């Protein structure tokens, strides 16, 4: 086999041994599949990283757009971006391109993880995993988008605490970490309803329990939003908390419906073929 052929085999996840009817694979095939998926993901991320370096300037405008919007809103020259150290500018290029590659390729590497564990799931688990994958992804993107939209206002409030006559020197590398953390928190906050429904499907929590503790959960969501948002203004906190409360109501409705469905099945399972259902 040629060098190209041997190299291409590294990217192949096809098992070399027959797969049993119940989906069992040999350990060597599992390891080869894991290696292939890791290599595929690394290659895609490396290519995306190179493209992010090439399109650094437009990406830089997107990442630092909220900061410059906040700076223009202050209009007093109290802040300016800076880099620290001789390697500060180079690290900015590498960190921003790496962050871009990680985010842009997220659907691909998440699919690779899901495809690796999918054969080990039962049919019902596969169905639910597809449903939650279809819901969790868009919810996370909605949260990230909302975080990006509210970030300029949060930065304006934070920088506004700067005393008069003092210039706020914003390290661009630290800002990139702040930017990433804020968007991640917003995206993660929108995944809470998905986890609530998962707990209900697993039998850990019931819809009735969710309703009984609803008031405390809402208070907890506002406290979480106040702590997680980057600024102390009520505007950003409300933008995170209100959608979370709305999604929690939806998850409670789904949980109650699922509880009634399971109760109905449990009652009907004890009936004889000639006996009427109490429902």
C-alpha positions as CSV (number, residue, x, y, z in Angstrom):
1,X,0.0,0.0,0.0
2,X,1.3,3.5,-0.9
3,X,2.1,6.2,1.6
4,X,-1.1,8.1,0.6
5,X,-3.2,5.0,1.1
6,X,-1.7,4.3,4.6
7,X,-2.2,7.9,5.5
8,X,-5.9,7.9,4.3
9,X,-6.6,4.8,6.4
10,X,-5.8,6.9,9.5
11,X,-8.9,8.9,8.7
12,X,-11.2,5.9,8.1
13,X,-13.5,4.9,11.0
14,X,-14.8,1.8,9.2
15,X,-14.3,-1.3,11.4
16,X,-12.0,-4.0,10.1
17,X,-13.8,-6.8,12.0
18,X,-17.4,-7.8,11.5
19,X,-19.9,-5.9,13.8
20,X,-22.2,-8.1,15.8
21,X,-26.0,-7.9,15.3
22,X,-26.3,-6.0,18.6
23,X,-23.8,-3.4,17.5
24,X,-20.7,-4.7,19.5
25,X,-17.3,-3.9,18.0
26,X,-13.9,-5.1,18.7
27,X,-11.7,-3.0,21.0
28,X,-9.2,-2.4,18.2
29,X,-12.0,-1.0,16.0
30,X,-13.2,1.3,18.7
31,X,-9.7,2.7,19.1
32,X,-9.2,3.1,15.3
33,X,-12.6,4.9,15.1
34,X,-11.6,7.2,18.0
35,X,-8.3,7.9,16.3
36,X,-10.0,8.6,13.0
37,X,-12.5,11.0,14.5
38,X,-9.8,12.9,16.5
39,X,-7.7,13.3,13.3
40,X,-10.7,14.5,11.3
41,X,-11.6,17.0,14.0
42,X,-7.9,18.2,14.3
43,X,-7.6,18.6,10.6
44,X,-10.8,20.6,10.2
45,X,-9.9,22.8,13.2
46,X,-6.4,23.4,11.8
47,X,-7.8,24.5,8.4
48,X,-10.3,26.7,10.1
49,X,-7.5,28.2,12.2
50,X,-5.6,29.1,9.1
51,X,-8.6,30.7,7.5
52,X,-9.2,32.7,10.8
53,X,-5.7,34.0,10.6
54,X,-6.2,35.0,7.0
55,X,-9.5,36.8,7.8
56,X,-8.2,38.2,11.1
57,X,-9.3,41.9,10.5
58,X,-13.0,41.3,9.8
59,X,-13.1,38.8,12.7
60,X,-11.4,41.3,14.9
61,X,-14.1,43.9,14.0
62,X,-16.8,41.4,15.2
63,X,-15.0,40.4,18.4
64,X,-14.1,44.0,19.5
65,X,-17.3,45.6,18.0
66,X,-19.1,45.6,21.4
67,X,-16.1,47.3,23.0
68,X,-15.9,50.1,20.4
69,X,-19.6,50.6,20.6
70,X,-19.3,51.1,24.4
71,X,-16.3,53.4,23.8
72,X,-18.3,55.6,21.4
73,X,-21.2,55.7,23.8
74,X,-19.0,57.0,26.6
75,X,-17.4,59.6,24.2
76,X,-15.0,60.9,26.8
77,X,-11.8,59.1,25.8
78,X,-11.6,57.4,29.2
79,X,-10.6,54.0,27.7
80,X,-8.3,52.7,25.0
81,X,-7.2,49.2,23.9
82,X,-3.6,48.1,24.5
83,X,-1.4,45.0,24.3
84,X,1.1,44.0,26.9
85,X,4.6,42.6,26.3
86,X,6.6,42.0,23.1
87,X,4.4,38.9,22.2
88,X,1.1,40.6,23.1
89,X,0.1,41.2,19.5
90,X,1.1,37.7,18.3
91,X,-0.8,36.1,21.2
92,X,-3.9,38.1,20.2
93,X,-3.7,36.7,16.6
94,X,-3.3,33.1,17.9
95,X,-5.9,33.3,20.7
96,X,-8.6,35.0,18.5
97,X,-8.0,32.5,15.6
98,X,-8.1,29.6,18.0
99,X,-11.3,30.8,19.6
100,X,-12.8,31.3,16.1
101,X,-11.8,27.8,15.0
102,X,-13.2,26.2,18.2
103,X,-16.6,28.0,17.8
104,X,-17.0,27.6,14.0
105,X,-16.1,23.9,14.0
106,X,-18.3,23.2,17.1
107,X,-21.1,21.5,15.1
108,X,-18.5,19.2,13.4
109,X,-16.6,18.1,16.5
110,X,-19.8,17.7,18.5
111,X,-21.1,15.5,15.8
112,X,-17.9,13.4,15.9
113,X,-18.4,12.9,19.6
114,X,-22.1,12.0,19.2
115,X,-21.4,9.7,16.3
116,X,-18.8,7.8,18.4
117,X,-21.2,7.1,21.3
118,X,-24.3,6.7,19.2
119,X,-23.8,2.9,18.4
120,X,-23.8,2.2,22.1
121,X,-27.2,3.7,22.7
122,X,-30.6,1.9,22.7
123,X,-33.1,2.9,20.1
124,X,-35.1,5.1,22.5
125,X,-32.0,6.8,23.7
126,X,-30.9,7.5,20.1
127,X,-34.3,9.1,19.4
128,X,-34.1,11.4,22.5
129,X,-30.5,12.2,21.8
130,X,-31.4,13.4,18.3
131,X,-34.3,15.5,19.6
132,X,-32.1,17.2,22.3
133,X,-29.2,17.7,19.9
134,X,-31.7,19.5,17.6
135,X,-33.0,21.7,20.4
136,X,-29.8,22.3,22.5
137,X,-27.8,23.7,19.5
138,X,-30.2,26.4,18.5
139,X,-30.8,27.4,22.1
140,X,-27.1,27.8,22.7
141,X,-26.7,30.0,19.6
142,X,-29.7,32.1,20.7
143,X,-28.1,32.6,24.1
144,X,-24.7,33.5,22.5
145,X,-26.4,36.0,20.2
146,X,-28.3,37.6,23.0
147,X,-25.0,37.9,25.0
148,X,-23.3,39.6,22.1
149,X,-26.2,42.1,21.7
150,X,-26.2,43.0,25.4
151,X,-22.4,43.1,25.8
152,X,-21.9,46.7,24.6
153,X,-24.3,48.0,27.3
154,X,-22.5,45.9,30.0
155,X,-19.1,47.2,28.9
156,X,-20.4,50.8,29.0
157,X,-21.6,50.3,32.6
158,X,-18.3,48.7,33.7
159,X,-16.0,51.2,32.0
160,X,-18.3,54.0,33.3
161,X,-17.1,53.3,36.8
162,X,-13.7,54.6,35.8
163,X,-12.9,57.7,37.9
164,X,-12.7,61.1,36.1
165,X,-9.1,61.8,34.9
166,X,-8.1,58.1,34.9
167,X,-7.7,56.3,31.6
168,X,-8.9,52.7,31.4
169,X,-6.2,50.7,29.5
170,X,-8.0,47.6,28.3
171,X,-5.7,44.7,27.5
172,X,-7.0,43.1,24.3
173,X,-6.0,39.6,25.3
174,X,-7.9,39.9,28.6
175,X,-10.9,41.3,26.7
176,X,-10.9,38.3,24.5
177,X,-11.2,36.0,27.6
178,X,-13.9,38.3,29.0
179,X,-15.7,38.2,25.6
180,X,-15.5,34.4,25.4
181,X,-16.6,33.8,29.0
182,X,-19.6,36.1,28.7
183,X,-21.0,34.5,25.5
184,X,-20.4,31.1,26.9
185,X,-22.4,31.9,30.1
186,X,-25.3,33.3,28.1
187,X,-25.3,30.2,25.8
188,X,-25.1,27.8,28.8
189,X,-27.9,29.6,30.6
190,X,-30.2,28.8,27.7
191,X,-29.5,25.1,28.1
192,X,-31.1,25.0,31.6
193,X,-34.5,23.9,30.3
194,X,-32.9,21.1,28.3
195,X,-31.3,19.8,31.5
196,X,-34.6,20.1,33.4
197,X,-36.5,18.0,30.8
198,X,-33.7,15.5,30.8
199,X,-34.0,15.1,34.6
200,X,-37.7,14.6,34.3
201,X,-37.3,12.0,31.6
202,X,-34.8,10.2,33.9
203,X,-37.3,10.3,36.7
204,X,-35.2,12.5,39.0
205,X,-37.7,15.4,39.2
206,X,-41.5,15.6,38.4
207,X,-43.5,18.3,36.8
208,X,-45.4,18.8,40.1
209,X,-42.1,19.3,42.0
210,X,-41.1,21.9,39.4
211,X,-44.4,23.8,39.9
212,X,-44.1,23.7,43.7
213,X,-40.6,25.2,43.6
214,X,-41.2,27.5,40.7
215,X,-41.0,30.7,42.8
216,X,-37.7,29.8,44.3
217,X,-36.3,28.7,40.9
218,X,-37.3,32.1,39.4
219,X,-35.5,33.9,42.2
220,X,-32.5,31.7,41.7
221,X,-32.5,32.5,38.0
222,X,-32.4,36.2,38.6
223,X,-29.6,35.7,41.2
224,X,-27.7,33.6,38.7
225,X,-28.2,36.3,36.0
226,X,-27.0,39.0,38.3
227,X,-23.8,37.1,39.2
228,X,-23.1,35.7,35.7
229,X,-23.6,38.9,33.7
230,X,-20.5,41.1,33.3
231,X,-22.1,44.3,34.5
232,X,-24.1,45.4,37.4
233,X,-26.9,47.1,35.4
234,X,-30.4,45.6,35.5
235,X,-30.7,45.8,31.7
236,X,-28.2,42.9,31.0
237,X,-29.4,40.9,33.9
238,X,-33.0,41.1,32.8
239,X,-32.1,40.1,29.2
240,X,-30.7,36.9,30.5
241,X,-33.2,36.1,33.3
242,X,-36.5,36.7,31.5
243,X,-35.9,34.2,28.7
244,X,-34.6,31.7,31.2
245,X,-37.8,32.0,33.2
246,X,-39.9,31.7,30.0
247,X,-38.0,28.5,29.0
248,X,-38.4,27.1,32.5
249,X,-42.2,27.5,32.1
250,X,-42.0,25.6,28.8
251,X,-39.9,22.8,30.4
252,X,-42.4,22.5,33.3
253,X,-45.2,22.1,30.8
254,X,-43.3,19.4,29.0
255,X,-42.5,17.7,32.3
256,X,-46.1,17.7,33.4
257,X,-47.2,16.3,30.0
258,X,-44.5,13.6,30.3
259,X,-45.7,12.7,33.8
260,X,-49.3,12.3,32.6
261,X,-48.1,10.2,29.7
262,X,-46.1,7.8,32.0
263,X,-49.0,7.6,34.5
264,X,-51.4,6.7,31.7
265,X,-49.1,3.9,30.5
266,X,-48.7,2.6,34.0
267,X,-52.4,2.4,34.6
268,X,-53.2,0.8,31.3
269,X,-50.4,-1.7,31.6
270,X,-52.3,-3.5,34.5
271,X,-55.5,-3.8,32.5
272,X,-56.7,-7.0,30.9
273,X,-57.5,-7.0,27.2
274,X,-61.3,-6.9,28.0
275,X,-61.1,-4.3,30.7
276,X,-61.9,-0.6,30.1
277,X,-59.3,2.0,30.8
278,X,-60.2,4.4,33.7
279,X,-59.1,7.3,31.4
